[in-house]
Amino acid sequence: MSNKTATPLIALALLGAVSLGACSNTLAGAGQDIENAGEEIEETANETHDGNPNTP
């Protein structure tokens, strides 16, 4: 493989690696946000539950 071909391929591979790294950070942040929201919902449900099994 010539140097003219290898250089763009290396640049493309590095760009792909950086993009995947940024994506994983974004997904981790979204997962944390969803987890926090679920915990808040659970806490609110526990605070409002009156012990009656027929309460919606």
Secondary structure, DSSP 8 states (H G I E B T S, - for coil): --HHHHHHHHHHHHHHHHHHHHHHHHHHHHHHHHHHHHHHHHHHHHHH--S-TT--
